[in-house]
């Protein structure tokens, strides 16, 4: 699949399953983000993965 096909077939997900992401997959996703290029290799990002449901709910309310 080339880039043009990928762009044509993209979609927005607005409903999510309520199943947790396996830790190995989550770590792989975060590692991919860490390895992504940045301007002048400054790497200005910080990733925080919240896996506790109660904490996610509190954060979503801004508490």
PDB file of N, CA, C and O in Angstrom:
ATOM      1  N   UNK A   1       0.857  -1.177   0.000  1.00  0.00           N
ATOM      2  CA  UNK A   1       0.000   0.000   0.000  1.00  0.00           C
ATOM      3  C   UNK A   1       0.898   1.233   0.000  1.00  0.00           C
ATOM      4  O   UNK A   1       1.818   1.339   0.811  1.00  0.00           O
ATOM      5  N   UNK A   2       0.629   2.155  -0.907  1.00  0.00           N
ATOM      6  CA  UNK A   2       1.431   3.374  -0.939  1.00  0.00           C
ATOM      7  C   UNK A   2       0.783   4.467  -0.089  1.00  0.00           C
ATOM      8  O   UNK A   2      -0.314   4.287   0.440  1.00  0.00           O
ATOM      9  N   UNK A   3       1.457   5.571   0.031  1.00  0.00           N
ATOM     10  CA  UNK A   3       0.992   6.656   0.896  1.00  0.00           C
ATOM     11  C   UNK A   3      -0.358   7.193   0.423  1.00  0.00           C
ATOM     12  O   UNK A   3      -1.230   7.467   1.248  1.00  0.00           O
ATOM     13  N   UNK A   4      -0.544   7.346  -0.879  1.00  0.00           N
ATOM     14  CA  UNK A   4      -1.805   7.882  -1.395  1.00  0.00           C
ATOM     15  C   UNK A   4      -2.975   6.980  -1.021  1.00  0.00           C
ATOM     16  O   UNK A   4      -4.026   7.471  -0.610  1.00  0.00           O
ATOM     17  N   UNK A   5      -2.804   5.664  -1.158  1.00  0.00           N
ATOM     18  CA  UNK A   5      -3.868   4.729  -0.777  1.00  0.00           C
ATOM     19  C   UNK A   5      -4.159   4.822   0.713  1.00  0.00           C
ATOM     20  O   UNK A   5      -5.316   4.773   1.130  1.00  0.00           O
ATOM     21  N   UNK A   6      -3.127   4.952   1.497  1.00  0.00           N
ATOM     22  CA  UNK A   6      -3.297   5.064   2.944  1.00  0.00           C
ATOM     23  C   UNK A   6      -4.109   6.312   3.295  1.00  0.00           C
ATOM     24  O   UNK A   6      -5.009   6.252   4.132  1.00  0.00           O
ATOM     25  N   UNK A   7      -3.792   7.431   2.661  1.00  0.00           N
ATOM     26  CA  UNK A   7      -4.519   8.676   2.923  1.00  0.00           C
ATOM     27  C   UNK A   7      -5.981   8.544   2.492  1.00  0.00           C
ATOM     28  O   UNK A   7      -6.880   9.010   3.192  1.00  0.00           O
ATOM     29  N   UNK A   8      -6.218   7.910   1.343  1.00  0.00           N
ATOM     30  CA  UNK A   8      -7.590   7.733   0.865  1.00  0.00           C
ATOM     31  C   UNK A   8      -8.412   6.856   1.806  1.00  0.00           C
ATOM     32  O   UNK A   8      -9.611   7.084   1.972  1.00  0.00           O
ATOM     33  N   UNK A   9      -7.793   5.871   2.414  1.00  0.00           N
ATOM     34  CA  UNK A   9      -8.520   4.914   3.236  1.00  0.00           C
ATOM     35  C   UNK A   9      -8.538   5.250   4.723  1.00  0.00           C
ATOM     36  O   UNK A   9      -9.043   4.473   5.533  1.00  0.00           O
ATOM     37  N   UNK A  10      -7.988   6.403   5.080  1.00  0.00           N
ATOM     38  CA  UNK A  10      -7.944   6.749   6.499  1.00  0.00           C
ATOM     39  C   UNK A  10      -9.354   6.973   7.032  1.00  0.00           C
ATOM     40  O   UNK A  10     -10.279   7.252   6.269  1.00  0.00           O
ATOM     41  N   UNK A  11      -9.506   6.851   8.326  1.00  0.00           N
ATOM     42  CA  UNK A  11     -10.802   7.063   8.956  1.00  0.00           C
ATOM     43  C   UNK A  11     -10.579   7.556  10.378  1.00  0.00           C
ATOM     44  O   UNK A  11      -9.525   7.337  10.974  1.00  0.00           O
ATOM     45  N   UNK A  12     -11.582   8.218  10.897  1.00  0.00           N
ATOM     46  CA  UNK A  12     -11.527   8.708  12.270  1.00  0.00           C
ATOM     47  C   UNK A  12     -12.287   7.739  13.164  1.00  0.00           C
ATOM     48  O   UNK A  12     -13.403   7.331  12.842  1.00  0.00           O
ATOM     49  N   UNK A  13     -11.691   7.380  14.268  1.00  0.00           N
ATOM     50  CA  UNK A  13     -12.327   6.480  15.226  1.00  0.00           C
ATOM     51  C   UNK A  13     -12.883   7.335  16.354  1.00  0.00           C
ATOM     52  O   UNK A  13     -12.152   8.100  16.983  1.00  0.00           O
ATOM     53  N   UNK A  14     -14.176   7.201  16.605  1.00  0.00           N
ATOM     54  CA  UNK A  14     -14.802   7.984  17.669  1.00  0.00           C
ATOM     55  C   UNK A  14     -15.437   7.111  18.735  1.00  0.00           C
ATOM     56  O   UNK A  14     -15.972   7.619  19.720  1.00  0.00           O
ATOM     57  N   UNK A  15     -15.381   5.824  18.548  1.00  0.00           N
ATOM     58  CA  UNK A  15     -15.892   4.883  19.541  1.00  0.00           C
ATOM     59  C   UNK A  15     -14.786   3.863  19.794  1.00  0.00           C
ATOM     60  O   UNK A  15     -14.235   3.292  18.852  1.00  0.00           O
ATOM     61  N   UNK A  16     -14.471   3.640  21.040  1.00  0.00           N
ATOM     62  CA  UNK A  16     -13.358   2.778  21.397  1.00  0.00           C
ATOM     63  C   UNK A  16     -13.845   1.581  22.194  1.00  0.00           C
ATOM     64  O   UNK A  16     -14.833   1.663  22.924  1.00  0.00           O
ATOM     65  N   UNK A  17     -13.147   0.482  22.045  1.00  0.00           N
ATOM     66  CA  UNK A  17     -13.455  -0.701  22.828  1.00  0.00           C
ATOM     67  C   UNK A  17     -12.994  -0.474  24.257  1.00  0.00           C
ATOM     68  O   UNK A  17     -12.078   0.312  24.502  1.00  0.00           O
ATOM     69  N   UNK A  18     -13.617  -1.151  25.185  1.00  0.00           N
ATOM     70  CA  UNK A  18     -13.292  -0.992  26.598  1.00  0.00           C
ATOM     71  C   UNK A  18     -12.300  -2.064  27.068  1.00  0.00           C
ATOM     72  O   UNK A  18     -12.298  -2.446  28.238  1.00  0.00           O
ATOM     73  N   UNK A  19     -11.467  -2.539  26.152  1.00  0.00           N
ATOM     74  CA  UNK A  19     -10.486  -3.561  26.518  1.00  0.00           C
ATOM     75  C   UNK A  19      -9.123  -2.911  26.702  1.00  0.00           C
ATOM     76  O   UNK A  19      -8.737  -2.051  25.909  1.00  0.00           O
ATOM     77  N   UNK A  20      -8.395  -3.305  27.726  1.00  0.00           N
ATOM     78  CA  UNK A  20      -7.070  -2.707  27.946  1.00  0.00           C
ATOM     79  C   UNK A  20      -6.075  -3.128  26.862  1.00  0.00           C
ATOM     80  O   UNK A  20      -6.167  -4.221  26.303  1.00  0.00           O
ATOM     81  N   UNK A  21      -5.138  -2.249  26.583  1.00  0.00           N
ATOM     82  CA  UNK A  21      -4.071  -2.551  25.632  1.00  0.00           C
ATOM     83  C   UNK A  21      -3.022  -3.377  26.367  1.00  0.00           C
ATOM     84  O   UNK A  21      -2.599  -2.997  27.459  1.00  0.00           O
ATOM     85  N   UNK A  22      -2.594  -4.499  25.793  1.00  0.00           N
ATOM     86  CA  UNK A  22      -1.545  -5.280  26.449  1.00  0.00           C
ATOM     87  C   UNK A  22      -0.281  -4.437  26.659  1.00  0.00           C
ATOM     88  O   UNK A  22       0.092  -3.640  25.799  1.00  0.00           O
ATOM     89  N   UNK A  23       0.360  -4.620  27.792  1.00  0.00           N
ATOM     90  CA  UNK A  23       1.522  -3.804  28.160  1.00  0.00           C
ATOM     91  C   UNK A  23       2.608  -3.826  27.081  1.00  0.00           C
ATOM     92  O   UNK A  23       3.234  -2.801  26.814  1.00  0.00           O
ATOM     93  N   UNK A  24       2.835  -4.991  26.458  1.00  0.00           N
ATOM     94  CA  UNK A  24       3.873  -5.080  25.424  1.00  0.00           C
ATOM     95  C   UNK A  24       3.556  -4.167  24.242  1.00  0.00           C
ATOM     96  O   UNK A  24       4.449  -3.515  23.701  1.00  0.00           O
ATOM     97  N   UNK A  25       2.281  -4.121  23.842  1.00  0.00           N
ATOM     98  CA  UNK A  25       1.881  -3.261  22.729  1.00  0.00           C
ATOM     99  C   UNK A  25       1.989  -1.792  23.113  1.00  0.00           C
ATOM    100  O   UNK A  25       2.440  -0.973  22.313  1.00  0.00           O
ATOM    101  N   UNK A  26       1.579  -1.454  24.326  1.00  0.00           N
ATOM    102  CA  UNK A  26       1.669  -0.078  24.792  1.00  0.00           C
ATOM    103  C   UNK A  26       3.120   0.384  24.797  1.00  0.00           C
ATOM    104  O   UNK A  26       3.420   1.494  24.359  1.00  0.00           O
ATOM    105  N   UNK A  27       4.015  -0.455  25.286  1.00  0.00           N
ATOM    106  CA  UNK A  27       5.438  -0.106  25.312  1.00  0.00           C
ATOM    107  C   UNK A  27       5.988   0.069  23.896  1.00  0.00           C
ATOM    108  O   UNK A  27       6.813   0.951  23.656  1.00  0.00           O
ATOM    109  N   UNK A  28       5.536  -0.762  22.963  1.00  0.00           N
ATOM    110  CA  UNK A  28       5.995  -0.651  21.579  1.00  0.00           C
ATOM    111  C   UNK A  28       5.505   0.651  20.948  1.00  0.00           C
ATOM    112  O   UNK A  28       6.252   1.301  20.216  1.00  0.00           O
ATOM    113  N   UNK A  29       4.260   1.037  21.224  1.00  0.00           N
ATOM    114  CA  UNK A  29       3.708   2.297  20.711  1.00  0.00           C
ATOM    115  C   UNK A  29       4.488   3.484  21.267  1.00  0.00           C
ATOM    116  O   UNK A  29       4.836   4.406  20.530  1.00  0.00           O
ATOM    117  N   UNK A  30       4.762   3.457  22.572  1.00  0.00           N
ATOM    118  CA  UNK A  30       5.508   4.552  23.189  1.00  0.00           C
ATOM    119  C   UNK A  30       6.941   4.617  22.660  1.00  0.00           C
ATOM    120  O   UNK A  30       7.484   5.706  22.478  1.00  0.00           O
ATOM    121  N   UNK A  31       7.551   3.470  22.414  1.00  0.00           N
ATOM    122  CA  UNK A  31       8.898   3.437  21.855  1.00  0.00           C
ATOM    123  C   UNK A  31       8.913   4.012  20.442  1.00  0.00           C
ATOM    124  O   UNK A  31       9.846   4.726  20.074  1.00  0.00           O
ATOM    125  N   UNK A  32       7.887   3.705  19.650  1.00  0.00           N
ATOM    126  CA  UNK A  32       7.795   4.271  18.304  1.00  0.00           C
ATOM    127  C   UNK A  32       7.687   5.793  18.365  1.00  0.00           C
ATOM    128  O   UNK A  32       8.307   6.494  17.565  1.00  0.00           O
ATOM    129  N   UNK A  33       6.911   6.296  19.299  1.00  0.00           N
ATOM    130  CA  UNK A  33       6.812   7.747  19.471  1.00  0.00           C
ATOM    131  C   UNK A  33       8.127   8.355  19.913  1.00  0.00           C
ATOM    132  O   UNK A  33       8.494   9.442  19.467  1.00  0.00           O
ATOM    133  N   UNK A  34       8.832   7.663  20.782  1.00  0.00           N
ATOM    134  CA  UNK A  34      10.126   8.155  21.257  1.00  0.00           C
ATOM    135  C   UNK A  34      11.154   8.210  20.126  1.00  0.00           C
ATOM    136  O   UNK A  34      11.997   9.105  20.091  1.00  0.00           O
ATOM    137  N   UNK A  35      11.079   7.263  19.216  1.00  0.00           N
ATOM    138  CA  UNK A  35      12.038   7.190  18.115  1.00  0.00           C
ATOM    139  C   UNK A  35      11.663   8.072  16.929  1.00  0.00           C
ATOM    140  O   UNK A  35      12.460   8.235  16.005  1.00  0.00           O
ATOM    141  N   UNK A  36      10.460   8.640  16.945  1.00  0.00           N
ATOM    142  CA  UNK A  36      10.025   9.486  15.828  1.00  0.00           C
ATOM    143  C   UNK A  36      10.922  10.720  15.731  1.00  0.00           C
ATOM    144  O   UNK A  36      11.374  11.245  16.748  1.00  0.00           O
ATOM    145  N   UNK A  37      11.176  11.175  14.519  1.00  0.00           N
ATOM    146  CA  UNK A  37      12.055  12.340  14.356  1.00  0.00           C
ATOM    147  C   UNK A  37      11.403  13.621  14.881  1.00  0.00           C
ATOM    148  O   UNK A  37      10.180  13.747  14.928  1.00  0.00           O
ATOM    149  N   UNK A  38      12.249  14.551  15.268  1.00  0.00           N
ATOM    150  CA  UNK A  38      11.778  15.868  15.692  1.00  0.00           C
ATOM    151  C   UNK A  38      12.685  16.925  15.068  1.00  0.00           C
ATOM    152  O   UNK A  38      13.796  16.625  14.630  1.00  0.00           O
ATOM    153  N   UNK A  39      12.206  18.144  15.033  1.00  0.00           N
ATOM    154  CA  UNK A  39      12.991  19.235  14.457  1.00  0.00           C
ATOM    155  C   UNK A  39      14.308  19.377  15.205  1.00  0.00           C
ATOM    156  O   UNK A  39      14.330  19.505  16.429  1.00  0.00           O
ATOM    157  N   UNK A  40      15.392  19.354  14.463  1.00  0.00           N
ATOM    158  CA  UNK A  40      16.746  19.485  15.024  1.00  0.00           C
ATOM    159  C   UNK A  40      17.028  18.443  16.110  1.00  0.00           C
ATOM    160  O   UNK A  40      17.913  18.634  16.944  1.00  0.00           O
ATOM    161  N   UNK A  41      16.290  17.371  16.096  1.00  0.00           N
ATOM    162  CA  UNK A  41      16.446  16.268  17.054  1.00  0.00           C
ATOM    163  C   UNK A  41      16.343  16.752  18.505  1.00  0.00           C
ATOM    164  O   UNK A  41      17.025  16.238  19.392  1.00  0.00           O
ATOM    165  N   UNK A  42      15.485  17.742  18.727  1.00  0.00           N
ATOM    166  CA  UNK A  42      15.316  18.296  20.074  1.00  0.00           C
ATOM    167  C   UNK A  42      14.526  17.343  20.968  1.00  0.00           C
ATOM    168  O   UNK A  42      14.732  17.313  22.182  1.00  0.00           O
ATOM    169  N   UNK A  43      13.625  16.566  20.370  1.00  0.00           N
ATOM    170  CA  UNK A  43      12.790  15.619  21.111  1.00  0.00           C
ATOM    171  C   UNK A  43      12.083  16.283  22.297  1.00  0.00           C
ATOM    172  O   UNK A  43      12.341  15.927  23.446  1.00  0.00           O
ATOM    173  N   UNK A  44      11.195  17.243  22.026  1.00  0.00           N
ATOM    174  CA  UNK A  44      10.574  18.018  23.097  1.00  0.00           C
ATOM    175  C   UNK A  44       9.398  17.343  23.799  1.00  0.00           C
ATOM    176  O   UNK A  44       8.749  17.972  24.634  1.00  0.00           O
ATOM    177  N   UNK A  45       9.110  16.104  23.490  1.00  0.00           N
ATOM    178  CA  UNK A  45       7.903  15.481  24.012  1.00  0.00           C
ATOM    179  C   UNK A  45       8.134  14.686  25.287  1.00  0.00           C
ATOM    180  O   UNK A  45       9.250  14.279  25.607  1.00  0.00           O
ATOM    181  N   UNK A  46       7.040  14.483  25.994  1.00  0.00           N
ATOM    182  CA  UNK A  46       7.004  13.629  27.180  1.00  0.00           C
ATOM    183  C   UNK A  46       5.733  12.792  27.051  1.00  0.00           C
ATOM    184  O   UNK A  46       4.673  13.322  26.718  1.00  0.00           O
ATOM    185  N   UNK A  47       5.831  11.514  27.307  1.00  0.00           N
ATOM    186  CA  UNK A  47       4.686  10.624  27.199  1.00  0.00           C
ATOM    187  C   UNK A  47       4.290  10.152  28.592  1.00  0.00           C
ATOM    188  O   UNK A  47       5.136   9.758  29.394  1.00  0.00           O
ATOM    189  N   UNK A  48       3.009  10.199  28.860  1.00  0.00           N
ATOM    190  CA  UNK A  48       2.475   9.677  30.118  1.00  0.00           C
ATOM    191  C   UNK A  48       1.335   8.738  29.755  1.00  0.00           C
ATOM    192  O   UNK A  48       0.346   9.156  29.153  1.00  0.00           O
ATOM    193  N   UNK A  49       1.476   7.478  30.121  1.00  0.00           N
ATOM    194  CA  UNK A  49       0.439   6.482  29.836  1.00  0.00           C
ATOM    195  C   UNK A  49      -0.283   6.176  31.140  1.00  0.00           C
ATOM    196  O   UNK A  49       0.316   5.647  32.076  1.00  0.00           O
ATOM    197  N   UNK A  50      -1.553   6.503  31.201  1.00  0.00           N
ATOM    198  CA  UNK A  50      -2.353   6.259  32.398  1.00  0.00           C
ATOM    199  C   UNK A  50      -3.195   5.010  32.153  1.00  0.00           C
ATOM    200  O   UNK A  50      -4.091   5.011  31.309  1.00  0.00           O
ATOM    201  N   UNK A  51      -2.903   3.961  32.889  1.00  0.00           N
ATOM    202  CA  UNK A  51      -3.613   2.698  32.692  1.00  0.00           C
ATOM    203  C   UNK A  51      -4.680   2.449  33.756  1.00  0.00           C
ATOM    204  O   UNK A  51      -5.508   1.551  33.598  1.00  0.00           O
ATOM    205  N   UNK A  52      -4.673   3.219  34.820  1.00  0.00           N
ATOM    206  CA  UNK A  52      -5.667   3.064  35.881  1.00  0.00           C
ATOM    207  C   UNK A  52      -6.941   3.813  35.503  1.00  0.00           C
ATOM    208  O   UNK A  52      -6.904   5.016  35.245  1.00  0.00           O
ATOM    209  N   UNK A  53      -8.053   3.110  35.470  1.00  0.00           N
ATOM    210  CA  UNK A  53      -9.322   3.697  35.016  1.00  0.00           C
ATOM    211  C   UNK A  53      -9.762   4.873  35.888  1.00  0.00           C
ATOM    212  O   UNK A  53     -10.222   5.885  35.358  1.00  0.00           O
ATOM    213  N   UNK A  54      -9.633   4.764  37.204  1.00  0.00           N
ATOM    214  CA  UNK A  54     -10.045   5.850  38.104  1.00  0.00           C
ATOM    215  C   UNK A  54      -9.216   7.113  37.857  1.00  0.00           C
ATOM    216  O   UNK A  54      -9.751   8.221  37.864  1.00  0.00           O
ATOM    217  N   UNK A  55      -7.915   6.941  37.639  1.00  0.00           N
ATOM    218  CA  UNK A  55      -7.062   8.100  37.361  1.00  0.00           C
ATOM    219  C   UNK A  55      -7.424   8.743  36.027  1.00  0.00           C
ATOM    220  O   UNK A  55      -7.432   9.968  35.907  1.00  0.00           O
ATOM    221  N   UNK A  56      -7.724   7.910  35.015  1.00  0.00           N
ATOM    222  CA  UNK A  56      -8.133   8.464  33.715  1.00  0.00           C
ATOM    223  C   UNK A  56      -9.405   9.271  33.852  1.00  0.00           C
ATOM    224  O   UNK A  56      -9.513  10.352  33.274  1.00  0.00           O
ATOM    225  N   UNK A  57     -10.377   8.765  34.609  1.00  0.00           N
ATOM    226  CA  UNK A  57     -11.630   9.487  34.799  1.00  0.00           C
ATOM    227  C   UNK A  57     -11.391  10.811  35.513  1.00  0.00           C
ATOM    228  O   UNK A  57     -11.971  11.831  35.140  1.00  0.00           O
ATOM    229  N   UNK A  58     -10.542  10.801  36.537  1.00  0.00           N
ATOM    230  CA  UNK A  58     -10.235  12.046  37.259  1.00  0.00           C
ATOM    231  C   UNK A  58      -9.532  13.042  36.343  1.00  0.00           C
ATOM    232  O   UNK A  58      -9.839  14.233  36.370  1.00  0.00           O
ATOM    233  N   UNK A  59      -8.595  12.562  35.535  1.00  0.00           N
ATOM    234  CA  UNK A  59      -7.888  13.452  34.598  1.00  0.00           C
ATOM    235  C   UNK A  59      -8.826  14.015  33.555  1.00  0.00           C
ATOM    236  O   UNK A  59      -8.691  15.178  33.174  1.00  0.00           O
ATOM    237  N   UNK A  60      -9.779  13.219  33.081  1.00  0.00           N
ATOM    238  CA  UNK A  60     -10.706  13.696  32.059  1.00  0.00           C
ATOM    239  C   UNK A  60     -11.616  14.801  32.589  1.00  0.00           C
ATOM    240  O   UNK A  60     -12.145  15.604  31.821  1.00  0.00           O
ATOM    241  N   UNK A  61     -11.792  14.833  33.910  1.00  0.00           N
ATOM    242  CA  UNK A  61     -12.610  15.880  34.542  1.00  0.00           C
ATOM    243  C   UNK A  61     -11.766  17.064  34.957  1.00  0.00           C
ATOM    244  O   UNK A  61     -12.291  18.059  35.457  1.00  0.00           O
ATOM    245  N   UNK A  62     -10.445  16.967  34.754  1.00  0.00           N
ATOM    246  CA  UNK A  62      -9.548  18.055  35.111  1.00  0.00           C
ATOM    247  C   UNK A  62      -9.239  18.124  36.589  1.00  0.00           C
ATOM    248  O   UNK A  62      -8.877  19.187  37.094  1.00  0.00           O
ATOM    249  N   UNK A  63      -9.373  17.009  37.300  1.00  0.00           N
ATOM    250  CA  UNK A  63      -9.117  17.009  38.744  1.00  0.00           C
ATOM    251  C   UNK A  63      -7.677  16.653  39.058  1.00  0.00           C
ATOM    252  O   UNK A  63      -7.293  16.608  40.227  1.00  0.00           O
TER     253      UNK A  63
END
